[in-house]
Amino acid sequence: MTFIQLVEFTTTNVDQIREVGEQFRRETEGKRTNLRSMICADRDTPNRYVVVAEFPSYEEAMVNSNLPETQAFAAAMSELVDGPPSYRNLDVIESWDG
Protein backbone atom coordinates (compact mmCIF):
# COMPACT_ATOMS: atom_id res chain seq x y z
CA MET A 1 0.00 0.00 0.00
CA THR A 2 1.38 3.41 -0.96
CA PHE A 3 2.42 5.57 1.97
CA ILE A 4 2.64 9.37 2.08
CA GLN A 5 4.28 11.48 4.72
CA LEU A 6 3.50 15.16 5.13
CA VAL A 7 6.00 17.33 7.00
CA GLU A 8 4.74 20.81 7.84
CA PHE A 9 7.04 23.55 9.10
CA THR A 10 7.56 27.31 9.17
CA THR A 11 10.79 28.99 8.18
CA THR A 12 12.29 32.10 6.67
CA ASN A 13 15.15 29.93 5.37
CA VAL A 14 13.39 27.94 2.66
CA ASP A 15 16.20 28.46 0.13
CA GLN A 16 18.70 26.97 2.57
CA ILE A 17 16.36 24.05 3.24
CA ARG A 18 16.12 23.46 -0.50
CA GLU A 19 19.94 23.43 -0.71
CA VAL A 20 20.13 20.88 2.12
CA GLY A 21 17.49 18.84 0.28
CA GLU A 22 19.54 18.92 -2.93
CA GLN A 23 22.59 17.72 -1.02
CA PHE A 24 20.48 14.90 0.48
CA ARG A 25 19.31 13.85 -2.99
CA ARG A 26 22.90 13.73 -4.28
CA GLU A 27 24.12 11.74 -1.27
CA THR A 28 21.27 9.20 -1.39
CA GLU A 29 21.14 8.58 -5.13
CA GLY A 30 20.33 4.89 -5.55
CA LYS A 31 19.67 4.43 -1.80
CA ARG A 32 16.56 6.43 -0.99
CA THR A 33 13.23 4.69 -1.33
CA ASN A 34 10.78 7.50 -2.03
CA LEU A 35 8.86 7.53 -5.29
CA ARG A 36 8.63 11.32 -5.34
CA SER A 37 8.78 14.30 -3.04
CA MET A 38 7.77 17.91 -3.33
CA ILE A 39 7.96 21.01 -1.21
CA CYS A 40 4.86 23.18 -1.24
CA ALA A 41 4.38 26.76 -0.04
CA ASP A 42 1.18 27.52 1.86
CA ARG A 43 -0.54 30.29 -0.10
CA ASP A 44 -2.54 31.38 2.94
CA THR A 45 0.23 31.48 5.55
CA PRO A 46 3.56 33.13 4.70
CA ASN A 47 6.66 31.09 5.56
CA ARG A 48 4.67 27.85 6.06
CA TYR A 49 5.66 24.88 3.93
CA VAL A 50 4.65 21.26 3.52
CA VAL A 51 6.87 18.49 2.19
CA VAL A 52 4.92 15.67 0.53
CA ALA A 53 6.93 12.44 0.29
CA GLU A 54 5.46 9.38 -1.41
CA PHE A 55 6.78 5.86 -0.82
CA PRO A 56 5.79 2.45 -2.18
CA SER A 57 4.91 1.37 1.37
CA TYR A 58 5.30 2.29 5.04
CA GLU A 59 8.09 -0.28 5.29
CA GLU A 60 10.02 1.39 2.47
CA ALA A 61 9.53 4.76 4.18
CA MET A 62 11.11 3.33 7.33
CA VAL A 63 14.08 2.06 5.31
CA ASN A 64 14.52 5.60 4.00
CA SER A 65 14.04 7.09 7.47
CA ASN A 66 16.83 4.91 8.85
CA LEU A 67 19.44 6.04 6.32
CA PRO A 68 22.24 8.00 8.02
CA GLU A 69 21.81 10.68 5.36
CA THR A 70 18.15 11.09 6.33
CA GLN A 71 19.15 11.56 9.94
CA ALA A 72 21.73 14.19 8.92
CA PHE A 73 19.16 15.93 6.70
CA ALA A 74 16.64 16.07 9.56
CA ALA A 75 19.27 17.51 11.91
CA ALA A 76 20.29 20.18 9.39
CA MET A 77 16.66 21.04 8.69
CA SER A 78 15.88 21.39 12.40
CA GLU A 79 18.43 24.20 12.55
CA LEU A 80 16.63 26.11 9.78
CA VAL A 81 12.98 25.91 10.88
CA ASP A 82 11.15 28.11 13.38
CA GLY A 83 10.00 25.23 15.59
CA PRO A 84 9.48 21.52 15.50
CA PRO A 85 7.85 20.27 12.29
CA SER A 86 4.58 18.37 12.42
CA TYR A 87 4.21 15.02 10.69
CA ARG A 88 1.23 13.24 9.11
CA ASN A 89 1.64 9.59 8.15
CA LEU A 90 -0.92 8.50 5.58
CA ASP A 91 -1.77 5.15 4.00
CA VAL A 92 -3.22 5.72 0.54
CA ILE A 93 -6.47 3.77 0.28
CA GLU A 94 -7.54 5.12 -3.11
CA SER A 95 -5.87 7.16 -5.83
CA TRP A 96 -6.88 8.32 -9.32
CA ASP A 97 -5.58 10.57 -12.07
CA GLY A 98 -7.44 13.48 -13.59
C-alpha positions as CSV (number, residue, x, y, z in Angstrom):
1,M,0.0,0.0,0.0
2,T,1.4,3.4,-1.0
3,F,2.4,5.6,2.0
4,I,2.6,9.4,2.1
5,Q,4.3,11.5,4.7
6,L,3.5,15.2,5.1
7,V,6.0,17.3,7.0
8,E,4.7,20.8,7.8
9,F,7.0,23.6,9.1
10,T,7.6,27.3,9.2
11,T,10.8,29.0,8.2
12,T,12.3,32.1,6.7
13,N,15.1,29.9,5.4
14,V,13.4,27.9,2.7
15,D,16.2,28.5,0.1
16,Q,18.7,27.0,2.6
17,I,16.4,24.0,3.2
18,R,16.1,23.5,-0.5
19,E,19.9,23.4,-0.7
20,V,20.1,20.9,2.1
21,G,17.5,18.8,0.3
22,E,19.5,18.9,-2.9
23,Q,22.6,17.7,-1.0
24,F,20.5,14.9,0.5
25,R,19.3,13.9,-3.0
26,R,22.9,13.7,-4.3
27,E,24.1,11.7,-1.3
28,T,21.3,9.2,-1.4
29,E,21.1,8.6,-5.1
30,G,20.3,4.9,-5.6
31,K,19.7,4.4,-1.8
32,R,16.6,6.4,-1.0
33,T,13.2,4.7,-1.3
34,N,10.8,7.5,-2.0
35,L,8.9,7.5,-5.3
36,R,8.6,11.3,-5.3
37,S,8.8,14.3,-3.0
38,M,7.8,17.9,-3.3
39,I,8.0,21.0,-1.2
40,C,4.9,23.2,-1.2
41,A,4.4,26.8,0.0
42,D,1.2,27.5,1.9
43,R,-0.5,30.3,-0.1
44,D,-2.5,31.4,2.9
45,T,0.2,31.5,5.6
46,P,3.6,33.1,4.7
47,N,6.7,31.1,5.6
48,R,4.7,27.8,6.1
49,Y,5.7,24.9,3.9
50,V,4.7,21.3,3.5
51,V,6.9,18.5,2.2
52,V,4.9,15.7,0.5
53,A,6.9,12.4,0.3
54,E,5.5,9.4,-1.4
55,F,6.8,5.9,-0.8
56,P,5.8,2.4,-2.2
57,S,4.9,1.4,1.4
58,Y,5.3,2.3,5.0
59,E,8.1,-0.3,5.3
60,E,10.0,1.4,2.5
61,A,9.5,4.8,4.2
62,M,11.1,3.3,7.3
63,V,14.1,2.1,5.3
64,N,14.5,5.6,4.0
65,S,14.0,7.1,7.5
66,N,16.8,4.9,8.9
67,L,19.4,6.0,6.3
68,P,22.2,8.0,8.0
69,E,21.8,10.7,5.4
70,T,18.2,11.1,6.3
71,Q,19.2,11.6,9.9
72,A,21.7,14.2,8.9
73,F,19.2,15.9,6.7
74,A,16.6,16.1,9.6
75,A,19.3,17.5,11.9
76,A,20.3,20.2,9.4
77,M,16.7,21.0,8.7
78,S,15.9,21.4,12.4
79,E,18.4,24.2,12.6
80,L,16.6,26.1,9.8
81,V,13.0,25.9,10.9
82,D,11.2,28.1,13.4
83,G,10.0,25.2,15.6
84,P,9.5,21.5,15.5
85,P,7.8,20.3,12.3
86,S,4.6,18.4,12.4
87,Y,4.2,15.0,10.7
88,R,1.2,13.2,9.1
89,N,1.6,9.6,8.1
90,L,-0.9,8.5,5.6
91,D,-1.8,5.2,4.0
92,V,-3.2,5.7,0.5
93,I,-6.5,3.8,0.3
94,E,-7.5,5.1,-3.1
95,S,-5.9,7.2,-5.8
96,W,-6.9,8.3,-9.3
97,D,-5.6,10.6,-12.1
98,G,-7.4,13.5,-13.6
